[in-house]
Amino acid sequence: MSQGALSDLKVIDLTQYIAGSYCTKLLAGFGAEVIKVEPPSGDPVRRKL
């Protein structure tokens, strides 16, 4: 396990697009375990135009 201020925290990420993913990335950087839940089609950010 990683060490950090939030190492005892689990976060469920239900967000889409950039802002939510960036926020949970910051939480993970402080040691939180992040579980990202996406629809079957994936996060819309990764879709090709």
Biopython code that builds the backbone (N, CA, C, O; Angstrom):
import numpy as np
from Bio.PDB.StructureBuilder import StructureBuilder

atoms = [
    (1, "MET", "N", (0.834, -1.192, 0.000)),
    (1, "MET", "CA", (0.000, 0.000, 0.000)),
    (1, "MET", "C", (0.871, 1.245, 0.000)),
    (1, "MET", "O", (2.002, 1.235, 0.487)),
    (2, "SER", "N", (0.327, 2.306, -0.551)),
    (2, "SER", "CA", (1.064, 3.562, -0.592)),
    (2, "SER", "C", (0.929, 4.295, 0.736)),
    (2, "SER", "O", (-0.024, 4.082, 1.486)),
    (3, "GLN", "N", (1.876, 5.138, 1.007)),
    (3, "GLN", "CA", (1.850, 5.976, 2.200)),
    (3, "GLN", "C", (1.352, 7.357, 1.799)),
    (3, "GLN", "O", (1.624, 7.826, 0.694)),
    (4, "GLY", "N", (0.646, 7.983, 2.671)),
    (4, "GLY", "CA", (0.171, 9.327, 2.394)),
    (4, "GLY", "C", (-0.889, 9.732, 3.397)),
    (4, "GLY", "O", (-1.352, 8.914, 4.192)),
    (5, "ALA", "N", (-1.265, 10.981, 3.358)),
    (5, "ALA", "CA", (-2.233, 11.516, 4.308)),
    (5, "ALA", "C", (-3.594, 10.831, 4.190)),
    (5, "ALA", "O", (-4.332, 10.748, 5.171)),
    (6, "LEU", "N", (-3.928, 10.342, 2.999)),
    (6, "LEU", "CA", (-5.239, 9.724, 2.774)),
    (6, "LEU", "C", (-5.140, 8.218, 2.540)),
    (6, "LEU", "O", (-6.030, 7.627, 1.928)),
    (7, "SER", "N", (-4.075, 7.597, 3.019)),
    (7, "SER", "CA", (-3.834, 6.185, 2.703)),
    (7, "SER", "C", (-4.895, 5.247, 3.268)),
    (7, "SER", "O", (-5.004, 4.112, 2.806)),
    (8, "ASP", "N", (-5.675, 5.680, 4.245)),
    (8, "ASP", "CA", (-6.730, 4.830, 4.796)),
    (8, "ASP", "C", (-8.100, 5.127, 4.192)),
    (8, "ASP", "O", (-9.118, 4.678, 4.720)),
    (9, "LEU", "N", (-8.136, 5.873, 3.098)),
    (9, "LEU", "CA", (-9.384, 6.298, 2.475)),
    (9, "LEU", "C", (-9.597, 5.594, 1.139)),
    (9, "LEU", "O", (-8.665, 5.451, 0.348)),
    (10, "LYS", "N", (-10.842, 5.153, 0.891)),
    (10, "LYS", "CA", (-11.225, 4.602, -0.410)),
    (10, "LYS", "C", (-12.218, 5.561, -1.041)),
    (10, "LYS", "O", (-13.161, 6.007, -0.389)),
    (11, "VAL", "N", (-12.005, 5.877, -2.311)),
    (11, "VAL", "CA", (-12.846, 6.823, -3.034)),
    (11, "VAL", "C", (-13.474, 6.118, -4.222)),
    (11, "VAL", "O", (-12.774, 5.460, -4.992)),
    (12, "ILE", "N", (-14.784, 6.247, -4.382)),
    (12, "ILE", "CA", (-15.467, 5.728, -5.556)),
    (12, "ILE", "C", (-15.678, 6.903, -6.501)),
    (12, "ILE", "O", (-16.365, 7.867, -6.164)),
    (13, "ASP", "N", (-15.087, 6.817, -7.678)),
    (13, "ASP", "CA", (-15.151, 7.894, -8.665)),
    (13, "ASP", "C", (-16.260, 7.587, -9.663)),
    (13, "ASP", "O", (-16.134, 6.676, -10.480)),
    (14, "LEU", "N", (-17.344, 8.348, -9.594)),
    (14, "LEU", "CA", (-18.472, 8.192, -10.512)),
    (14, "LEU", "C", (-18.529, 9.343, -11.514)),
    (14, "LEU", "O", (-19.536, 9.525, -12.199)),
    (15, "THR", "N", (-17.462, 10.108, -11.597)),
    (15, "THR", "CA", (-17.448, 11.307, -12.430)),
    (15, "THR", "C", (-17.155, 10.975, -13.887)),
    (15, "THR", "O", (-16.695, 9.884, -14.223)),
    (16, "GLN", "N", (-17.438, 11.958, -14.736)),
    (16, "GLN", "CA", (-17.112, 11.858, -16.153)),
    (16, "GLN", "C", (-16.412, 13.144, -16.556)),
    (16, "GLN", "O", (-16.552, 14.177, -15.901)),
    (17, "TYR", "N", (-15.681, 13.070, -17.608)),
    (17, "TYR", "CA", (-14.942, 14.200, -18.157)),
    (17, "TYR", "C", (-13.752, 14.567, -17.275)),
    (17, "TYR", "O", (-13.418, 13.838, -16.340)),
    (18, "ILE", "N", (-13.133, 15.665, -17.566)),
    (18, "ILE", "CA", (-11.799, 15.955, -17.037)),
    (18, "ILE", "C", (-11.793, 16.398, -15.571)),
    (18, "ILE", "O", (-10.953, 15.926, -14.805)),
    (19, "ALA", "N", (-12.680, 17.268, -15.166)),
    (19, "ALA", "CA", (-12.607, 17.848, -13.823)),
    (19, "ALA", "C", (-12.696, 16.791, -12.718)),
    (19, "ALA", "O", (-11.903, 16.812, -11.777)),
    (20, "GLY", "N", (-13.636, 15.886, -12.826)),
    (20, "GLY", "CA", (-13.790, 14.854, -11.803)),
    (20, "GLY", "C", (-12.621, 13.900, -11.758)),
    (20, "GLY", "O", (-12.148, 13.536, -10.681)),
    (21, "SER", "N", (-12.154, 13.494, -12.924)),
    (21, "SER", "CA", (-11.009, 12.582, -12.980)),
    (21, "SER", "C", (-9.758, 13.242, -12.417)),
    (21, "SER", "O", (-8.961, 12.583, -11.749)),
    (22, "TYR", "N", (-9.578, 14.501, -12.671)),
    (22, "TYR", "CA", (-8.416, 15.212, -12.156)),
    (22, "TYR", "C", (-8.476, 15.300, -10.631)),
    (22, "TYR", "O", (-7.462, 15.141, -9.952)),
    (23, "CYS", "N", (-9.658, 15.551, -10.109)),
    (23, "CYS", "CA", (-9.824, 15.646, -8.658)),
    (23, "CYS", "C", (-9.479, 14.314, -7.979)),
    (23, "CYS", "O", (-8.775, 14.297, -6.970)),
    (24, "THR", "N", (-9.971, 13.211, -8.528)),
    (24, "THR", "CA", (-9.659, 11.913, -7.925)),
    (24, "THR", "C", (-8.189, 11.550, -8.131)),
    (24, "THR", "O", (-7.616, 10.813, -7.329)),
    (25, "LYS", "N", (-7.578, 12.059, -9.193)),
    (25, "LYS", "CA", (-6.136, 11.856, -9.382)),
    (25, "LYS", "C", (-5.366, 12.530, -8.251)),
    (25, "LYS", "O", (-4.393, 11.975, -7.741)),
    (26, "LEU", "N", (-5.798, 13.722, -7.863)),
    (26, "LEU", "CA", (-5.152, 14.413, -6.747)),
    (26, "LEU", "C", (-5.316, 13.634, -5.447)),
    (26, "LEU", "O", (-4.370, 13.521, -4.667)),
    (27, "LEU", "N", (-6.516, 13.097, -5.211)),
    (27, "LEU", "CA", (-6.747, 12.297, -4.004)),
    (27, "LEU", "C", (-5.855, 11.062, -3.993)),
    (27, "LEU", "O", (-5.302, 10.697, -2.956)),
    (28, "ALA", "N", (-5.718, 10.420, -5.154)),
    (28, "ALA", "CA", (-4.838, 9.254, -5.258)),
    (28, "ALA", "C", (-3.394, 9.643, -4.994)),
    (28, "ALA", "O", (-2.641, 8.864, -4.409)),
    (29, "GLY", "N", (-3.004, 10.819, -5.411)),
    (29, "GLY", "CA", (-1.651, 11.302, -5.161)),
    (29, "GLY", "C", (-1.346, 11.461, -3.678)),
    (29, "GLY", "O", (-0.192, 11.370, -3.259)),
    (30, "PHE", "N", (-2.385, 11.700, -2.891)),
    (30, "PHE", "CA", (-2.221, 11.796, -1.445)),
    (30, "PHE", "C", (-2.401, 10.453, -0.752)),
    (30, "PHE", "O", (-2.419, 10.383, 0.477)),
    (31, "GLY", "N", (-2.536, 9.379, -1.540)),
    (31, "GLY", "CA", (-2.548, 8.040, -0.971)),
    (31, "GLY", "C", (-3.886, 7.336, -0.954)),
    (31, "GLY", "O", (-3.944, 6.169, -0.565)),
    (32, "ALA", "N", (-4.966, 7.989, -1.356)),
    (32, "ALA", "CA", (-6.277, 7.338, -1.348)),
    (32, "ALA", "C", (-6.347, 6.255, -2.422)),
    (32, "ALA", "O", (-5.730, 6.374, -3.481)),
    (33, "GLU", "N", (-7.100, 5.207, -2.138)),
    (33, "GLU", "CA", (-7.363, 4.178, -3.146)),
    (33, "GLU", "C", (-8.592, 4.618, -3.932)),
    (33, "GLU", "O", (-9.655, 4.832, -3.350)),
    (34, "VAL", "N", (-8.455, 4.753, -5.244)),
    (34, "VAL", "CA", (-9.537, 5.258, -6.086)),
    (34, "VAL", "C", (-10.067, 4.127, -6.949)),
    (34, "VAL", "O", (-9.304, 3.431, -7.620)),
    (35, "ILE", "N", (-11.390, 3.949, -6.925)),
    (35, "ILE", "CA", (-12.071, 2.962, -7.759)),
    (35, "ILE", "C", (-12.947, 3.739, -8.727)),
    (35, "ILE", "O", (-13.907, 4.392, -8.317)),
    (36, "LYS", "N", (-12.618, 3.670, -10.009)),
    (36, "LYS", "CA", (-13.374, 4.412, -11.024)),
    (36, "LYS", "C", (-14.450, 3.507, -11.609)),
    (36, "LYS", "O", (-14.165, 2.399, -12.063)),
    (37, "VAL", "N", (-15.684, 3.988, -11.594)),
    (37, "VAL", "CA", (-16.827, 3.264, -12.142)),
    (37, "VAL", "C", (-17.279, 4.011, -13.388)),
    (37, "VAL", "O", (-17.563, 5.208, -13.340)),
    (38, "GLU", "N", (-17.343, 3.286, -14.513)),
    (38, "GLU", "CA", (-17.706, 3.898, -15.793)),
    (38, "GLU", "C", (-18.838, 3.114, -16.442)),
    (38, "GLU", "O", (-19.043, 1.940, -16.133)),
    (39, "PRO", "N", (-19.577, 3.764, -17.345)),
    (39, "PRO", "CA", (-20.566, 3.027, -18.124)),
    (39, "PRO", "C", (-19.842, 2.069, -19.076)),
    (39, "PRO", "O", (-18.641, 2.223, -19.299)),
    (40, "PRO", "N", (-20.547, 1.087, -19.638)),
    (40, "PRO", "CA", (-19.913, 0.122, -20.536)),
    (40, "PRO", "C", (-19.180, 0.767, -21.721)),
    (40, "PRO", "O", (-18.212, 0.205, -22.234)),
    (41, "SER", "N", (-19.634, 1.923, -22.145)),
    (41, "SER", "CA", (-18.976, 2.599, -23.275)),
    (41, "SER", "C", (-17.696, 3.341, -22.874)),
    (41, "SER", "O", (-16.959, 3.817, -23.738)),
    (42, "GLY", "N", (-17.432, 3.439, -21.570)),
    (42, "GLY", "CA", (-16.236, 4.111, -21.090)),
    (42, "GLY", "C", (-16.471, 5.585, -20.814)),
    (42, "GLY", "O", (-17.565, 6.107, -21.026)),
    (43, "ASP", "N", (-15.439, 6.239, -20.343)),
    (43, "ASP", "CA", (-15.504, 7.674, -20.063)),
    (43, "ASP", "C", (-15.546, 8.422, -21.391)),
    (43, "ASP", "O", (-14.733, 8.137, -22.270)),
    (44, "PRO", "N", (-16.459, 9.361, -21.565)),
    (44, "PRO", "CA", (-16.582, 10.099, -22.837)),
    (44, "PRO", "C", (-15.312, 10.819, -23.268)),
    (44, "PRO", "O", (-15.152, 11.095, -24.457)),
    (45, "VAL", "N", (-14.409, 11.131, -22.354)),
    (45, "VAL", "CA", (-13.174, 11.830, -22.691)),
    (45, "VAL", "C", (-12.315, 10.982, -23.640)),
    (45, "VAL", "O", (-11.602, 11.538, -24.476)),
    (46, "ARG", "N", (-12.370, 9.651, -23.528)),
    (46, "ARG", "CA", (-11.533, 8.792, -24.330)),
    (46, "ARG", "C", (-12.131, 8.450, -25.697)),
    (46, "ARG", "O", (-11.506, 7.740, -26.484)),
    (47, "ARG", "N", (-13.316, 8.941, -25.981)),
    (47, "ARG", "CA", (-13.932, 8.665, -27.293)),
    (47, "ARG", "C", (-13.263, 9.464, -28.375)),
    (47, "ARG", "O", (-12.869, 10.612, -28.167)),
    (48, "LYS", "N", (-13.138, 8.853, -29.529)),
    (48, "LYS", "CA", (-12.576, 9.554, -30.690)),
    (48, "LYS", "C", (-13.656, 10.417, -31.323)),
    (48, "LYS", "O", (-14.832, 10.054, -31.331)),
    (49, "LEU", "N", (-13.250, 11.543, -31.843)),
    (49, "LEU", "CA", (-14.193, 12.444, -32.511)),
    (49, "LEU", "C", (-14.361, 12.082, -33.964)),
    (49, "LEU", "O", (-15.119, 12.737, -34.679)),
]
sb = StructureBuilder()
sb.init_structure("model")
sb.init_model(0)
sb.init_chain("A")
sb.init_seg("    ")
for serial, (resi, resn, name, xyz) in enumerate(atoms, 1):
    if name == "N":
        sb.init_residue(resn, " ", resi, " ")
    sb.init_atom(name, np.array(xyz, "f"), 0.0, 1.0, " ", f" {name:<3s}", serial, name[0])
structure = sb.get_structure()
